[in-house]
Amino acid sequence: MPVLFKLKDHSKENQLYLNRIIAVTIGAALLLGIIIGRQFYLQIWHHSSYVTLARNNQVRMISVTPTRGLIYDRNGVLLANNVPAFSLEIIPNRISDLNDLISRLSEIVDISETDRKNFEKQKKYKGRYERIPIRTKLTEEEVARFSIEKYQFPEVDLQANLSRNYPYGEAFAHVLGYTGPLSEQDLTQIDLAKYRGTYVIGKSGIEKYYEDILHGNAGYEQVETDARGRMIRQLDQILSVQGDNLYLSIDSKLQLLAYEALENNNGAVVAMDVRTGGILAMVSRPSFDPNLFVKGIPQEDYDELQNAKAQPLFHRAIRGQYSPGSTVKPLVALQALDYNVITPYTKFDDPGYYQLHAEGRLYRDWKEDGHGILSVEQALFESCTTFFYFVADKLGIEKMHNIFSRFGLGEYVDIDIDGEAKGVAPSPAWKRKTKRQSWFPGETIITGIGQGYTLVTPLQMATVTSTLANRGVRVQANLVSAIQTPDQTISETEVSYLPPVQLRNPEHWETVIDAMEQVITHPRGTAHWIYNSRAPYTMAGKTGTVQVYGLKQDEKYDADRVKANLRDHKWFIAFAPIDDPQIAIAVVVEHGLGSPLIARKVMDAYFAGDQDE
């Protein structure tokens, strides 16, 4: 008999369904409990922490660049100022494809290879969310083009800022220097916190030496931004502190006149206030336009300046090292008088040459037949070379080295600008150390006329002239006469004195200075051609001629036959007035003429200005 099976058990099905409903309900309740617990944890238990995190996601700290301090001349004429400029700035970490962005941007405005390199250098050192300029100093046309296409570049900000400007360009380039984009080397040496938001730094001259004072201190803004990083509102602010203003001792009128007076000649002019040490003019020519460097000069343009034969970037006034020629004869005469090698009444018979011994070389005078019988005063104002061969031989190199050193030759002037050369005040010890050779008597002879190993800078010769004018009182040279803080407080530079040059008999100062006066006033004086009897001041000076190549024993110098780059350098030093000295000047013209006339023009302008005041 077949067994019957029950196909459906409704009670068991209902129980299974009920069990599943209960399980799902319990699971859903557990999940809901977890969600509620998590919400409680986030929104109540850790509410303050997550509010802070959320707010930080939309709050940014933006650096505020300080306004760079201004630079004025002694009369308040503005020499370096700040002008409005626009730049395009990017926060690199907010951009996924930076190269694509820059490529598209370069179709709107010109972005050079130099701009790209500067951007990449700064990107290595700036903070993750700091703005970095990809292009500075946009033209008005570029600003307009970018403004039209701005919607395509939400990641790029057009920022208004200030850019350095040098109104007088080339005439002040070497003394002021210039600012330029921060280099990779700069970024490793500076305090990055102080330079946040700053893209330039002083590179040379006053701009570099006084960078810490001129730069100021950065400020900060706390701003709220949207999802794209654009500012919605300002939350907090710490104001930046602008840099201090500088007042130079430079007189801009004298500076411009000296620059123009050099004309197309290579050379330098340094004028100094003998009472304070303030530099009234410091000119080096040829020069360059410092405004080219402000936004970053293209490498090819820099190479052209760097490799130019005339060396426009070379600061001749403080770095140019020249033989001083006859401008050191007053120093040699002072030492000879002080050591009684000669007296003011000594007479010397100049046959046109000098010999150390009967069979020795003839050291010839510039005047072929000689000057005849003359005193030290005559030897100075006629610049008799043979007389000073004789004096140098009797003095010896150690005593000449002594007087050169006491006047500061062979040492840094230590003026407030970088790059100064120290020159050479030669001695046997110096030659042994630098050349590993012995000193020869013939070298003593030519040292007495400022040739041989002796090297000086125009700045050094201006300080030497100042010391002569002050009868041995040495004043420290300086370029900055006052500093003005943002609260308008002005502190003036104090006059500083160096160890004086003291003589056993002070009357010897007047012997030498009287001779220097006759360099200009006496008909046979070497600078008599600039004498002006109607000038409202008296002037004492000394000419100097420097050979740039050696002549054979009986060879004569003929400027008309010599190549331009082999012609003599011409020096002139002077001070005025003689009895109440105010200004000293040193001029060197390379391979050219006219150094006394340049000095006369500067002094005329200086004393004309005094009368106007």
Backbone torsions as a table, in degrees:
resi	resn	phi	psi	omega
1	MET	NA	128.5	-177.3
2	PRO	-64.5	145.4	179.7
3	VAL	-91.1	134.5	-177.3
4	LEU	-95.3	130.9	176.2
5	PHE	-108.8	146.2	178.2
6	LYS	-91.0	116.5	-174.4
7	LEU	-73.3	-32.4	-177.5
8	LYS	-131.1	139.1	174.5
9	ASP	-123.6	91.6	-173.9
10	HIS	-60.8	-32.4	-178.5
11	SER	-69.0	-40.4	178.8
12	LYS	-68.5	-38.0	178.6
13	GLU	-63.0	-42.0	178.9
14	ASN	-63.8	-38.1	179.2
15	GLN	-66.8	-40.7	179.4
16	LEU	-64.3	-41.5	179.7
17	TYR	-64.1	-41.7	-179.8
18	LEU	-65.1	-40.1	178.8
19	ASN	-62.3	-39.5	-179.6
20	ARG	-67.3	-39.4	178.5
21	ILE	-62.3	-42.2	-179.5
22	ILE	-64.0	-43.3	-178.9
23	ALA	-63.4	-43.9	179.8
24	VAL	-64.5	-41.5	-179.3
25	THR	-62.7	-43.8	179.3
26	ILE	-63.3	-44.0	179.8
27	GLY	-61.5	-43.5	-179.8
28	ALA	-65.3	-38.3	179.4
29	ALA	-65.1	-40.4	178.3
30	LEU	-63.6	-44.3	179.5
31	LEU	-63.3	-41.9	179.4
32	LEU	-64.2	-38.2	177.4
33	GLY	-63.1	-40.5	178.1
34	ILE	-62.7	-44.4	-179.5
35	ILE	-62.7	-45.5	179.9
36	ILE	-62.6	-41.1	178.3
37	GLY	-62.9	-41.6	179.2
38	ARG	-65.2	-41.6	177.3
39	GLN	-61.4	-41.9	178.1
40	PHE	-62.0	-43.0	-179.2
41	TYR	-61.3	-45.2	-176.1
42	LEU	-76.0	-45.4	-168.6
43	GLN	-91.7	-21.4	-178.2
44	ILE	-115.2	-55.6	-174.4
45	TRP	-66.4	-44.9	-179.0
46	HIS	-114.1	32.0	-177.6
47	HIS	-56.0	-49.5	-174.0
48	SER	-65.4	-38.1	-179.1
49	SER	-63.7	-45.6	-176.3
50	TYR	-76.0	-26.2	173.4
51	VAL	-64.5	-41.8	179.3
52	THR	-62.9	-45.2	178.8
53	LEU	-61.4	-42.5	179.9
54	ALA	-63.8	-41.2	-179.3
55	ARG	-66.9	-38.1	-180.0
56	ASN	-64.2	-27.7	178.1
57	ASN	-67.9	-18.9	-178.3
58	GLN	-122.3	12.9	177.1
59	VAL	-118.7	131.7	-179.3
60	ARG	-126.3	148.4	172.1
61	MET	-98.8	121.6	-179.8
62	ILE	-113.0	128.9	179.5
63	SER	-72.9	142.5	177.3
64	VAL	-110.7	115.8	-176.8
65	THR	-68.1	130.9	177.7
66	PRO	-73.0	152.3	176.3
67	THR	-78.0	125.5	-178.1
68	ARG	-68.5	141.3	180.0
69	GLY	-63.3	151.8	-179.5
70	LEU	-90.2	160.2	178.5
71	ILE	-123.8	126.6	-179.4
72	TYR	-119.0	162.8	170.3
73	ASP	-86.9	-175.1	-175.0
74	ARG	-64.6	-22.0	-177.9
75	ASN	-103.2	10.1	178.0
76	GLY	86.2	12.3	176.2
77	VAL	-77.3	129.3	-175.2
78	LEU	-75.4	122.0	-177.3
79	LEU	-105.9	-28.9	177.9
80	ALA	-142.3	118.2	-177.8
81	ASN	-127.9	-177.6	179.7
82	ASN	-119.3	128.6	-178.7
83	VAL	-117.4	150.3	179.0
84	PRO	-59.9	140.0	178.6
85	ALA	-151.6	158.0	178.5
86	PHE	-116.0	144.1	176.9
87	SER	-135.1	155.4	174.7
88	LEU	-102.0	124.1	-173.8
89	GLU	-125.0	147.0	-174.8
90	ILE	-132.7	143.6	168.4
91	ILE	-100.3	100.9	-170.9
92	PRO	-55.8	-37.9	-174.8
93	ASN	-70.5	-8.8	178.6
94	ARG	-96.7	4.3	-175.1
95	ILE	-119.8	129.6	-177.6
96	SER	-78.1	-42.6	-178.4
97	ASP	-123.1	87.6	-174.4
98	LEU	-67.0	-40.7	-178.8
99	ASN	-62.5	-40.5	178.9
100	ASP	-64.7	-41.4	179.7
101	LEU	-61.2	-46.3	-178.2
102	ILE	-66.0	-37.9	177.9
103	SER	-62.4	-44.4	178.6
104	ARG	-67.0	-36.7	-179.6
105	LEU	-66.6	-36.4	-178.5
106	SER	-67.8	-13.0	174.9
107	GLU	-79.2	-17.0	-179.5
108	ILE	-97.4	-45.0	178.8
109	VAL	-128.8	158.4	-179.1
110	ASP	-76.3	119.8	175.6
111	ILE	-119.6	108.9	-175.6
112	SER	-82.0	170.7	176.5
113	GLU	-63.7	-35.4	177.3
114	THR	-62.9	-41.0	177.3
115	ASP	-60.7	-42.7	-179.6
116	ARG	-64.5	-41.9	-179.1
117	LYS	-65.7	-42.6	178.5
118	ASN	-62.2	-39.0	178.3
119	PHE	-62.6	-46.7	-177.7
120	GLU	-65.3	-37.3	179.5
121	LYS	-63.8	-45.2	-177.7
122	GLN	-71.4	-29.9	-179.4
123	LYS	-62.1	-29.1	-178.4
124	LYS	-69.6	-27.0	-171.0
125	TYR	-114.6	-18.9	-178.8
126	LYS	-77.7	162.0	178.5
127	GLY	-65.0	162.0	-173.9
128	ARG	-59.6	-34.4	-175.4
129	TYR	-116.4	26.6	175.9
130	GLU	-87.2	143.9	174.9
131	ARG	-73.8	137.6	178.6
132	ILE	-127.9	130.5	-178.5
133	PRO	-75.0	133.1	173.3
134	ILE	-96.3	-19.8	177.4
135	ARG	-156.7	133.0	-179.9
136	THR	-116.8	165.5	176.4
137	LYS	51.0	57.1	177.1
138	LEU	-68.3	146.2	173.5
139	THR	-76.3	165.5	178.8
140	GLU	-60.5	-37.3	179.1
141	GLU	-64.9	-41.2	179.3
142	GLU	-67.3	-38.5	176.5
143	VAL	-60.4	-43.1	-179.6
144	ALA	-65.2	-43.5	-179.4
145	ARG	-62.7	-45.4	-178.9
146	PHE	-65.9	-39.2	-179.0
147	SER	-59.5	-37.3	178.7
148	ILE	-66.8	-38.8	-176.1
149	GLU	-96.6	10.6	-174.1
150	LYS	-57.5	-33.5	-177.7
151	TYR	-60.2	-23.1	179.0
152	GLN	-81.2	-11.9	-174.5
153	PHE	-130.7	67.0	-179.9
154	PRO	-63.8	-19.3	-177.8
155	GLU	-85.3	-8.1	-175.2
156	VAL	-108.0	131.4	179.8
157	ASP	-106.4	135.9	172.0
158	LEU	-93.4	110.6	-173.2
159	GLN	-109.0	134.5	173.0
160	ALA	-90.2	128.4	179.1
161	ASN	-146.2	-167.7	-180.0
162	LEU	-115.8	141.1	-179.3
163	SER	-123.5	144.7	-179.3
164	ARG	-68.3	143.4	179.7
165	ASN	-142.5	139.2	-179.7
166	TYR	-117.9	98.3	-172.8
167	PRO	-60.2	-31.3	-174.8
168	TYR	-98.1	3.4	171.4
169	GLY	51.3	-122.0	-169.6
170	GLU	-62.0	-34.0	-173.6
171	ALA	-61.8	-28.0	-177.3
172	PHE	-115.2	7.8	-170.1
173	ALA	-58.5	-45.1	-174.3
174	HIS	-74.2	-34.9	-178.3
175	VAL	-79.8	-41.5	178.7
176	LEU	-76.1	-34.3	-171.5
177	GLY	74.3	-149.6	-179.5
178	TYR	-161.8	162.9	171.9
179	THR	-101.1	158.4	178.1
180	GLY	-156.4	170.3	-179.7
181	PRO	-58.3	145.3	176.8
182	LEU	-58.9	126.8	177.2
183	SER	-90.4	171.7	178.6
184	GLU	-62.7	-37.2	177.5
185	GLN	-65.6	-41.8	177.5
186	ASP	-58.3	-44.3	-174.8
187	LEU	-65.9	-23.4	177.8
188	THR	-84.7	-11.0	-173.8
189	GLN	-110.8	-21.6	-174.8
190	ILE	-89.9	167.0	171.3
191	ASP	-80.8	106.0	-174.2
192	LEU	-61.5	-31.8	179.2
193	ALA	-65.3	-38.5	-179.4
194	LYS	-69.8	-27.6	-175.3
195	TYR	-104.1	15.1	176.2
196	ARG	-64.3	129.8	-178.0
197	GLY	84.5	-4.0	179.2
198	THR	-103.7	137.3	-176.3
199	TYR	-118.1	-5.2	-177.9
200	VAL	-128.8	162.7	-179.0
201	ILE	-152.8	154.5	177.4
202	GLY	-65.6	129.9	-175.1
203	LYS	-104.8	-28.0	-178.3
204	SER	-157.9	171.3	175.4
205	GLY	60.5	-152.0	179.1
206	ILE	-58.5	-37.4	-179.0
207	GLU	-57.5	-38.0	-179.3
208	LYS	-81.8	-45.9	-174.6
209	TYR	-61.5	-39.1	-178.1
210	TYR	-106.0	30.0	-178.2
211	GLU	-55.6	-47.1	-177.1
212	ASP	-60.0	-34.9	-178.8
213	ILE	-79.3	-41.3	-176.4
214	LEU	-73.3	-31.4	-170.8
215	HIS	-67.8	-44.9	-174.8
216	GLY	85.7	-166.8	-178.8
217	ASN	-125.1	136.0	-177.7
218	ALA	-68.8	150.3	173.3
219	GLY	-110.3	-177.9	-178.7
220	TYR	-141.3	147.5	172.5
221	GLU	-122.9	132.4	173.2
222	GLN	-99.4	117.1	-174.1
223	VAL	-126.2	152.7	174.9
224	GLU	-96.5	135.7	-176.7
225	THR	-123.5	161.1	174.9
226	ASP	-88.9	-173.1	-175.5
227	ALA	-61.3	-24.9	-179.9
228	ARG	-92.4	3.9	178.8
229	GLY	85.5	7.5	179.6
230	ARG	-83.9	141.0	-175.3
231	MET	-69.2	133.1	176.1
232	ILE	-99.6	-48.0	179.9
233	ARG	-159.1	160.3	178.9
234	GLN	-91.8	130.1	-178.7
235	LEU	-98.1	-38.2	-177.3
236	ASP	-155.0	163.6	-177.4
237	GLN	-152.8	135.9	169.6
238	ILE	-117.2	115.0	-173.7
239	LEU	-67.5	143.5	173.7
240	SER	-75.2	158.5	178.0
241	VAL	-111.9	118.1	-176.9
242	GLN	-68.2	157.0	-179.7
243	GLY	-70.6	162.9	177.7
244	ASP	-74.1	149.6	173.4
245	ASN	-87.1	145.9	178.4
246	LEU	-113.2	138.9	171.2
247	TYR	-112.5	117.6	179.9
248	LEU	-84.9	159.6	173.0
249	SER	-77.7	-10.4	-179.6
250	ILE	-60.2	137.3	171.1
251	ASP	-100.7	113.2	-173.1
252	SER	-61.1	-32.4	178.9
253	LYS	-65.5	-43.9	178.3
254	LEU	-67.0	-38.8	179.6
255	GLN	-61.2	-48.5	-179.3
256	LEU	-65.6	-40.0	179.6
257	LEU	-64.6	-44.3	-180.0
258	ALA	-63.6	-39.5	179.1
259	TYR	-63.3	-44.4	179.7
260	GLU	-69.3	-34.6	-177.9
261	ALA	-66.3	-29.6	176.8
262	LEU	-67.9	-21.2	179.6
263	GLU	52.5	-126.2	-176.6
264	ASN	-94.0	8.9	180.0
265	ASN	-80.9	148.4	168.7
266	ASN	-82.8	137.4	179.6
267	GLY	166.5	-166.1	-177.1
268	ALA	-151.0	153.0	176.5
269	VAL	-135.0	130.2	173.9
270	VAL	-130.8	120.5	176.0
271	ALA	-114.6	141.2	-171.1
272	MET	-137.5	140.0	172.6
273	ASP	-79.2	112.5	-173.2
274	VAL	-71.6	-13.9	-178.8
275	ARG	-85.9	-33.2	-174.7
276	THR	-116.6	-17.7	-174.5
277	GLY	85.8	-1.9	-179.3
278	GLY	-67.7	134.1	178.0
279	ILE	-80.6	120.6	-177.5
280	LEU	-86.7	-29.8	176.9
281	ALA	-154.1	140.7	176.1
282	MET	-144.7	100.6	-172.0
283	VAL	-119.3	137.0	172.4
284	SER	-130.2	131.6	-178.4
285	ARG	-136.8	139.9	5.2
286	PRO	-71.8	165.8	-176.1
287	SER	-130.4	-163.4	-176.8
288	PHE	-149.8	167.1	178.6
289	ASP	-90.7	110.3	-178.2
290	PRO	-66.9	-19.1	179.4
291	ASN	-65.2	-20.8	179.3
292	LEU	-65.8	-24.9	-173.0
293	PHE	-91.6	-13.1	-169.2
294	VAL	-61.0	-46.3	-178.4
295	LYS	-94.0	-1.2	-177.6
296	GLY	107.7	108.5	-176.3
297	ILE	-80.3	135.8	176.5
298	PRO	-57.2	145.6	-175.2
299	GLN	-58.2	-38.8	-178.3
300	GLU	-66.5	-35.6	178.3
301	ASP	-70.0	-38.3	177.9
302	TYR	-66.2	-42.9	178.8
303	ASP	-60.3	-37.5	179.1
304	GLU	-63.8	-42.6	176.5
305	LEU	-67.5	-42.1	-176.8
306	GLN	-65.0	-36.2	-174.5
307	ASN	-97.2	1.0	-179.9
308	ALA	-61.7	137.4	-176.8
309	LYS	-60.1	-35.7	-177.8
310	ALA	-78.0	-8.5	177.6
311	GLN	54.6	63.1	-179.3
312	PRO	-65.7	-23.3	-179.8
313	LEU	-81.7	-11.1	-175.8
314	PHE	-81.1	122.9	-178.3
315	HIS	-85.7	91.0	-175.2
316	ARG	-63.8	-30.3	-175.6
317	ALA	-64.1	-32.9	-178.4
318	ILE	-117.8	-17.3	-177.2
319	ARG	-112.4	-19.9	179.5
320	GLY	-69.1	123.2	-179.5
321	GLN	-111.0	113.8	-175.4
322	TYR	-123.5	152.5	165.8
323	SER	-65.9	137.5	-174.8
324	PRO	-81.7	-13.2	-177.9
325	GLY	59.8	-146.2	-173.2
326	SER	-70.9	-3.6	179.2
327	THR	-67.6	-15.1	177.1
328	VAL	-91.4	-4.2	-179.3
329	LYS	-59.1	-37.3	175.5
330	PRO	-59.2	-35.2	179.2
331	LEU	-69.0	-43.8	179.0
332	VAL	-63.5	-41.1	178.8
333	ALA	-63.0	-42.6	178.7
334	LEU	-59.2	-44.7	-178.6
335	GLN	-67.4	-40.3	179.5
336	ALA	-64.5	-41.3	177.0
337	LEU	-65.8	-41.5	-175.9
338	ASP	-68.3	-29.7	179.9
339	TYR	-99.3	11.4	176.9
340	ASN	58.4	25.7	171.3
341	VAL	-66.9	-35.5	173.1
342	ILE	-137.4	169.1	171.6
343	THR	-124.3	168.7	177.0
344	PRO	-58.7	-15.7	-175.3
345	TYR	-107.2	1.0	178.4
346	THR	-60.1	134.7	176.8
347	LYS	-110.7	134.8	-179.2
348	PHE	-126.0	133.3	179.9
349	ASP	-97.8	111.6	-176.5
350	ASP	-95.9	109.8	177.6
351	PRO	-86.1	-1.1	-178.9
352	GLY	105.5	1.0	179.1
353	TYR	-158.8	167.4	175.9
354	TYR	-139.2	140.4	178.4
355	GLN	-125.2	138.0	175.7
356	LEU	-71.8	-36.1	176.2
357	HIS	-151.8	168.6	-169.1
358	ALA	-55.7	-36.8	-177.2
359	GLU	-99.2	5.5	-174.0
360	GLY	-80.2	177.3	178.8
361	ARG	-65.6	148.5	175.1
362	LEU	-89.8	119.4	174.7
363	TYR	-95.7	107.9	-167.6
364	ARG	-89.9	151.9	174.6
365	ASP	-83.4	160.2	178.1
366	TRP	-70.2	-21.2	176.8
367	LYS	-98.9	113.0	-167.8
368	GLU	-54.6	-43.2	-177.2
369	ASP	-90.1	2.8	179.5
370	GLY	83.0	174.5	-177.2
371	HIS	-102.7	-3.2	-177.5
372	GLY	78.0	-151.5	-177.4
373	ILE	-85.3	128.1	-179.6
374	LEU	-150.6	161.7	177.2
375	SER	-96.7	179.7	179.0
376	VAL	-64.2	-37.3	178.3
377	GLU	-62.4	-46.3	179.4
378	GLN	-63.6	-39.9	-179.7
379	ALA	-62.6	-32.9	179.3
380	LEU	-75.2	-49.9	-174.4
381	PHE	-75.6	-21.3	173.3
382	GLU	-94.7	-5.7	-179.8
383	SER	55.4	51.8	180.0
384	CYS	-71.6	111.6	-177.0
385	THR	-66.5	-42.2	-176.3
386	THR	-60.7	-40.2	178.7
387	PHE	-56.9	-41.5	-176.3
388	PHE	-82.3	-17.8	166.2
389	TYR	-62.9	-47.1	179.9
390	PHE	-60.8	-49.3	-178.2
391	VAL	-62.1	-43.4	-179.8
392	ALA	-62.4	-40.1	179.2
393	ASP	-62.2	-41.8	-178.3
394	LYS	-74.7	-35.1	-179.9
395	LEU	-70.8	-47.7	-173.6
396	GLY	90.4	157.6	-173.4
397	ILE	-68.7	-33.8	-177.3
398	GLU	-64.4	-41.9	179.8
399	LYS	-69.6	-35.2	176.8
400	MET	-68.9	-40.3	175.9
401	HIS	-59.9	-37.9	-179.7
402	ASN	-61.8	-47.9	-177.9
403	ILE	-70.9	-35.9	176.7
404	PHE	-61.2	-44.3	-177.8
405	SER	-66.7	-38.9	-179.7
406	ARG	-65.9	-25.8	175.3
407	PHE	-86.9	-2.7	175.5
408	GLY	96.2	7.3	177.2
409	LEU	-75.4	146.9	-177.0
410	GLY	78.8	6.3	179.0
411	GLU	-131.4	155.5	175.5
412	TYR	-67.7	138.0	172.4
413	VAL	-68.1	-25.7	178.7
414	ASP	65.5	43.0	177.1
415	ILE	-79.5	162.1	-175.3
416	ASP	-82.9	64.3	174.2
417	ILE	-161.5	143.3	-176.1
418	ASP	-83.9	158.7	171.4
419	GLY	98.6	7.4	-174.8
420	GLU	-70.3	140.1	172.8
421	ALA	-95.9	154.2	-175.3
422	LYS	-102.7	-10.1	179.3
423	GLY	69.8	-166.3	-177.9
424	VAL	-141.0	126.7	167.0
425	ALA	-109.2	96.0	-166.9
426	PRO	-69.7	153.5	176.1
427	SER	-156.9	164.3	176.3
428	PRO	-57.1	-39.1	179.1
429	ALA	-64.5	-41.7	178.5
430	TRP	-61.6	-42.3	-177.9
431	LYS	-67.5	-39.6	177.8
432	ARG	-62.6	-39.0	-176.5
433	LYS	-73.7	-43.6	-172.7
434	THR	-90.5	-32.1	-175.5
435	LYS	-118.1	-7.5	-179.2
436	ARG	54.9	43.8	-180.0
437	GLN	-134.7	159.4	176.7
438	SER	-81.4	161.1	178.9
439	TRP	-89.4	139.2	-178.7
440	PHE	-112.2	148.1	-179.0
441	PRO	-56.3	-36.4	179.6
442	GLY	-62.7	-27.2	178.2
443	GLU	-72.5	-30.5	174.2
444	THR	-64.2	-42.6	-178.1
445	ILE	-58.8	-49.9	-175.7
446	ILE	-76.2	-22.6	174.3
447	THR	-63.6	-32.4	-179.5
448	GLY	-65.8	-16.4	176.9
449	ILE	-114.5	18.9	174.1
450	GLY	75.1	24.4	176.2
451	GLN	-112.2	-166.8	179.5
452	GLY	75.9	-131.9	-174.7
453	TYR	-84.2	-12.5	-175.9
454	THR	-63.4	128.4	177.8
455	LEU	-134.1	137.3	179.7
456	VAL	-137.0	161.7	172.5
457	THR	-105.1	156.6	174.6
458	PRO	-56.1	-36.5	177.4
459	LEU	-62.7	-43.8	178.4
460	GLN	-60.6	-41.5	-178.3
461	MET	-69.3	-29.4	174.1
462	ALA	-66.2	-39.9	178.6
463	THR	-71.1	-35.1	175.0
464	VAL	-61.2	-45.3	180.0
465	THR	-63.8	-38.2	176.9
466	SER	-62.1	-41.2	179.5
467	THR	-66.5	-39.1	174.8
468	LEU	-61.4	-45.2	-179.4
469	ALA	-60.8	-37.9	-177.1
470	ASN	-87.9	9.5	180.0
471	ARG	54.0	46.4	173.4
472	GLY	103.0	-14.4	178.2
473	VAL	-76.0	125.4	-177.4
474	ARG	-107.1	123.1	-179.4
475	VAL	-108.2	134.6	179.0
476	GLN	-67.3	126.0	179.2
477	ALA	-73.1	145.8	178.6
478	ASN	-153.2	159.4	-179.7
479	LEU	-110.1	-31.7	-179.0
480	VAL	-99.0	121.1	-177.3
481	SER	-96.5	-21.9	-179.7
482	ALA	-159.9	153.3	178.0
483	ILE	-125.1	130.1	-179.1
484	GLN	-112.7	119.8	179.8
485	THR	-80.9	166.3	-179.2
486	PRO	-57.7	-24.6	178.7
487	ASP	-87.7	14.8	175.4
488	GLN	74.9	8.5	175.2
489	THR	-73.6	130.7	-178.7
490	ILE	-114.6	127.2	175.1
491	SER	-116.0	125.1	-177.3
492	GLU	-89.7	148.0	177.9
493	THR	-72.0	129.5	179.4
494	GLU	-77.4	146.2	176.1
495	VAL	-70.3	130.5	-178.5
496	SER	-119.1	139.7	-176.4
497	TYR	-113.8	146.8	177.8
498	LEU	-106.3	166.3	178.3
499	PRO	-54.3	127.8	-173.9
500	PRO	-75.1	164.1	172.2
501	VAL	-95.1	110.6	-176.7
502	GLN	-107.1	137.4	178.6
503	LEU	-110.0	152.3	175.5
504	ARG	-62.9	-38.5	179.2
505	ASN	-123.3	103.3	-177.5
506	PRO	-60.6	-17.5	179.9
507	GLU	-64.4	-20.6	-179.7
508	HIS	-65.5	-25.4	175.8
509	TRP	-58.3	-44.9	-175.9
510	GLU	-70.1	-32.3	177.2
511	THR	-60.7	-47.3	-178.5
512	VAL	-71.0	-41.7	-178.1
513	ILE	-68.1	-36.8	174.7
514	ASP	-59.6	-40.9	178.2
515	ALA	-65.5	-38.1	178.6
516	MET	-67.1	-32.9	175.0
517	GLU	-64.0	-41.1	-178.6
518	GLN	-72.0	-16.2	171.1
519	VAL	-54.1	-31.6	-177.8
520	ILE	-102.5	-40.0	-172.7
521	THR	-87.6	-28.7	-176.4
522	HIS	-78.4	139.8	-179.9
523	PRO	-56.4	-28.9	178.5
524	ARG	-95.8	4.9	177.6
525	GLY	-65.4	142.9	-173.9
526	THR	-69.8	-13.2	176.2
527	ALA	-121.5	23.8	-177.9
528	HIS	-61.3	-25.5	-176.8
529	TRP	-65.5	-13.1	176.3
530	ILE	-103.1	5.3	-177.0
531	TYR	-65.6	134.2	177.3
532	ASN	-131.9	105.3	-176.4
533	SER	-65.8	-18.4	-178.6
534	ARG	-94.4	1.5	179.2
535	ALA	-62.5	141.0	-177.2
536	PRO	-79.4	13.9	-178.7
537	TYR	-149.6	157.6	174.9
538	THR	-98.9	150.6	-176.3
539	MET	-137.8	139.4	173.2
540	ALA	-116.1	140.4	-176.4
541	GLY	-153.2	177.8	175.5
542	LYS	-153.8	129.1	177.0
543	THR	-85.5	164.1	175.9
544	GLY	-154.0	136.4	177.7
545	THR	-121.2	132.4	-175.6
546	VAL	-123.5	118.7	174.9
547	GLN	-73.5	138.8	178.6
548	VAL	-104.3	-1.1	171.7
549	TYR	-148.4	155.3	-175.2
550	GLY	-81.5	143.2	175.5
551	LEU	-98.4	147.7	175.7
552	LYS	-71.8	171.1	-173.9
553	GLN	-48.5	-49.3	-176.2
554	ASP	-113.1	16.7	-179.1
555	GLU	-80.1	140.3	178.6
556	LYS	-106.1	143.9	179.1
557	TYR	-84.4	127.7	177.7
558	ASP	-129.9	104.1	-174.6
559	ALA	-59.9	-32.0	-177.4
560	ASP	-69.9	-24.6	-177.8
561	ARG	-98.5	-10.7	-177.2
562	VAL	-89.6	142.6	175.9
563	LYS	-59.7	149.0	-175.0
564	ALA	-55.3	-39.3	-176.7
565	ASN	-79.5	0.9	176.7
566	LEU	-113.1	1.9	179.0
567	ARG	-73.2	158.5	-176.0
568	ASP	-63.3	149.4	166.5
569	HIS	-82.1	148.9	179.6
570	LYS	-121.2	125.7	178.6
571	TRP	-106.8	154.8	165.5
572	PHE	-153.3	129.4	173.3
573	ILE	-119.6	148.1	-178.1
574	ALA	-162.3	160.2	171.9
575	PHE	-145.0	161.6	-178.4
576	ALA	-161.8	157.8	-20.3
577	PRO	-66.3	164.2	-174.5
578	ILE	-68.2	-43.8	-175.4
579	ASP	-87.0	-17.3	178.9
580	ASP	-140.5	71.4	-170.1
581	PRO	-60.6	137.4	177.6
582	GLN	-125.6	-38.5	-173.4
583	ILE	-133.4	138.4	173.2
584	ALA	-123.0	148.5	-175.9
585	ILE	-143.5	145.7	173.6
586	ALA	-130.9	130.4	-179.3
587	VAL	-129.4	132.9	171.2
588	VAL	-128.2	131.6	176.5
589	VAL	-117.2	120.3	-178.6
590	GLU	-78.1	126.7	175.1
591	HIS	53.9	32.6	-176.1
592	GLY	-150.9	-174.9	-176.4
593	LEU	-119.0	174.0	169.5
594	GLY	96.8	7.8	-178.3
595	SER	-61.4	-39.3	177.4
596	PRO	-63.3	-37.0	-179.2
597	LEU	-66.9	-37.1	177.4
598	ILE	-61.3	-44.6	178.7
599	ALA	-62.5	-42.1	179.3
600	ARG	-61.0	-42.4	-179.9
601	LYS	-62.7	-42.3	-179.4
602	VAL	-65.3	-43.8	-179.2
603	MET	-67.6	-39.6	175.9
604	ASP	-57.1	-45.4	-179.9
605	ALA	-65.7	-38.7	-179.8
606	TYR	-62.4	-48.8	-177.2
607	PHE	-76.2	-27.2	172.6
608	ALA	-64.7	-38.4	176.7
609	GLY	-64.9	-38.1	177.7
610	ASP	-62.6	-38.9	-179.9
611	GLN	-69.0	-38.0	178.7
612	ASP	-61.0	-38.0	-178.9
613	GLU	-69.5	NA	NA
